[in-house]
Amino acid sequence: MKIYNIKIVVLALCTAVLFVQCADDDDNGNVIEQELCSDGIQNGDEEGVDCGGSACDPCIAGVVDFSGVYVQEDIMGRPAVNTAFGGSDPVKNDFNVSLVSDRAAFQPIFQETLEAYHDVYAIALGIPVEDLDYETNILGLDAATFTTVLAQFDALQVAPNAPTTYFDGTNVLTGRTLGDDVIDISLTLMFGGTTGTRFDGNNGTPQLTSDGVDIGDRDLTLPFPHMESPLTQ
Amino acid sequence: MMKKTKIFAAIGGLSLAALSIFLISADHIDSPAVAGTKVDIADLYAFEADNPNNTVFIATLQGPLVPGQVTENAVFDEDVLVEFNIDNTGDFVEDLVIQAIRRDSIMYFFGPSEVEAADAGTSSTVYVNDGIGQVEISGVDETITATNNGISFFAGPRRDYFFFDFNQFNAVADGDAAPDGFLPPGQASDFFESLNVLTIAIEIPNFLLGTPPDHVGGLVGIQGLPRSYNVWVETKRKQ
């Protein structure tokens, strides 16, 4: 108890000295702030020792406990890759804990799934599955190459010095905006063939390249963080 | 022919199962191990900021959340680290990470931290010496952002920006929609139009991300694409 009292006195003295120094100084307020933010004590409106409040840097380490080891449970690069091409639950679980740089084993699975989608629709249409295969897409990627890009290079490509679009007909894979129609783009790459119009609902074909919905009434003009407040009903 | 027979045999099981949950969302409602948990990533967005010298990264989680109590009660898990990974050398191994994790009512941000080779991979620790800022987590009726040294932060519930006619897709997948497929605009319905997600957003100056590598498109014959980082997001649970 006695030691505690002494500490209080010392702390009070130190603080008093600090303010006297500042008061004697004809410098501007910034100097006072810097002194306060490196004096080793929590004062002013600081939220921790020399951190937080109106003058100091935010409190990060040393005040809050961030210790421990954190292990991967989910991962995402481009939209829809694992859910669309994983094929089975065990594969999807494996994908979510895999490294992007170690995905060669997923490519043949993805390719098989891609072909299976076509077979499913062939059956629905009552035509032999042999007659309905994936066709090289508008990016010029055959099935093996397309699924290699999906499996082994699964990241969003983000160009810091170019307009952002997932695909706008001209530019491609420079990021993903909130308004990009990633479903229609994915469907077109999967079912659109070389022209992008292979199964677009015209000329007696099924509509498989667009789901018919867009961003709707979501506001794309908002400042950071750019997304609307949550809906309440 | 053998291959076709094999696929045909699988159609009744594996492939239809795959189709039935195909693209439920970009990554919403994920595989069984993560579906419905607080590590479940819904979507990743990365785009040029209003200030073209900056890039915005957005991760959405735990979607879809129904408006009302479900959204109001949704919280970020203090044991879940959200990590934006940036490869700026083109080998698809992270060179920089930006980390975000909740403590009480605050979302704390760290990075971009250089990742030592030994630390790359599925395990991480928080780069506690690289704190770059924090923001109070917004409630359903508020939008609280913070900016520190030119970096902006947000965490909280938002409307889901993912859009998809999920119900019609199920009809397509089941063959019920043959031969027409998806519905035309006006008849199609966006399943996610009235749903929410939890969101973590950061806007950061590009110079903090290093020089981007050649675009990966060049590896598969797509030439002329601008230099681009390779970016992905991970959720990692404390052991």
Interface residues (C-beta under 8 A of the other chain):
Chain A: D57 P58 C59 I60 A61 G62 V64 D65 F66 S67 G68 V69 Y70 V71 Q72 E73 D74 I75 M76 G77 P79 A80 N82 T83 A84 G86 G87 S88 D89 K92 N93 F95 N96 V97 L99 V100 S101 E112 T113 E115 A116 Y117 D119 V120 Y121 I123 A124 L125 V129 E130 L139 G140 L141 T145 T148 V149 Q152 F153 D154 A155 L156 Q157 V158 A159 P160 N161 A162 P163 T164 V172 L173 T174 G175 R176 T177 L178 G179 D181 V182 I183 S186 F199 G201 P206 Q207 L208 S210 D211 G212 V213 D214 I215 G216 R218 P223 F224 P225 H226 M227 E228 S229 P230 L231 T232 Q233
Chain B: M1 K4 I7 F8 A10 I11 L14 S15 L16 A17 A18 L19 I21 F22 L23 I24 S25 A26 D27 H28 I29 D30 S31 P32 A33 V34 T37 V39 D40 I41 D43 L44 Y45 A46 F47 E48 A49 D50 T55 V56 I58 L65 P67 G68 T71 V80 L81 N85 D87 D91 F92 V93 I101 R103 Y108 F110 G121 T122 S123 S124 T125 V126 V128 N129 G131 G133 Q134 V140 D141 E142 T143 T145 A146 N148 S152 F154 P157 R158 R159 Y161 F163 F164 D165 Q168 F169 V172 A173 G175 A177 A178 P179 D180 G181 F182 L183 P184 P185 G186 Q187 A188 S189 D190 E193 S194 L195 N196 T199 A201 E203 N206 L209 P212 H215 V216 G217 L219 V220 G221 I222 L225 P226 R227 S228 Y229 N230 V231 W232 V233 E234 T235 K236 R237 K238 Q239
